[in-house]
Amino acid sequence: MPAITTVPRRPHRMSGRISLPHVFLIPAVLALLLALGYPLVRQIVLSFQDFGLAQQFGRPPEWVGLDNYTELLGNPYLWRVTLRTVLFCLVNAAITMLLGVGLALTMRYMSRGVRLAVQTGLLLAWAMPVVASLTVWQWLFDTQYGVVNHLLTRGGLDFAGHSWLLEPLSFFFVATVIVVWMSVPFVAFTVYAALIQLPLELLEAAEMDGASPWGRVRHVVLPSIKPVLLVVGLLQVIWDLRVFTQIFLLQEAGGSARDTNLLGTYIYRLGIGGGDFGTSAAVAVFMLALTVVLTAPYIRAMLRQEGES
């Protein structure tokens, strides 16, 4: 009987081939490039052009290079708006994180019925459309018929006919209340989802070692959910930096646009309102760079946390 010889099988080489999962990713990547890449490139190109109302009707835009940026960087108003935007962003993000994390920690110790009621209220606040919620808040802070002025006046304070939107400080107080009210549910739900994943053995061990409730939160709970806190904090900074609808609608309701502009409304009023789309695009690029600067510490912390895990 002749001996059977086996031919060694050549190893399957994947180099130079595209696997099936990568093929499925191609449409998503192309959609992202089209939806995000083109507007970004178009905005950068527009920031180097003199593009106004005449160009909307067919006149070719004039290439001005860095003139838009030079004019902007020399404009003191841009830096006032930038400082105002950064302060508003950091204050709102800090308040939102403190309230959201505190509410998430509190929900762990609520009874089931109370927790369900709180979560329902948070979900309704989160799901309410911005314009609809702004209508309610404008009524609450209305000069003549507002509930807030009525309650403060009944409490002995002189708030009859007080305009909350006229002065910049009170304007941003109202804006902060609205933005935080709409942002806390996301933080609370996300952090609470992370908390319920913590092993009970960790908390029981810390309690047996004599750790106080605050000590357990500080040394066990918060370090365990640090990756979630970093992601939520990063998103919150980005969202609060890009606030537009709340500020714009409050300005339309009686606020002074020049004294209360943030970068988002400033871009809108330069472009749509003033017809200077080239300068508006330059401010948008400036805002993008500012977003990168503000979020860089969060990204470094997330990368460091990923490297340690």
Secondary structure, 3 states (H helix, E strand, C coil): CCCCCCCCCCCCCCCCCCCHHHHHHHHHHHHHHHHHHHHHHHHHHHCCEECCHHHHCCCCCEECCCHHHHHHHCCHHHHHHHHHHHHHHHHHHHHHHHHHHHHHHHHCCCCHHHHHHHHHHHHHHHHCCHHHHHHHHHHHCCCCCCHHHHHHHHCCCCCCCCCCCCCHHHHHHHHHHHHHHHHHHHHHHHHHHHHCCCCHHHHHHHHHCCCCHHHHHHHHHHHHCHHHHHHHHHHHHHHHHCCCHHHHHHHHCCCCHHHHCCHHHHHHHHHHHCCCHHHHHHHHHHHHHHHHHHHHHHHHHHHHHHHHC
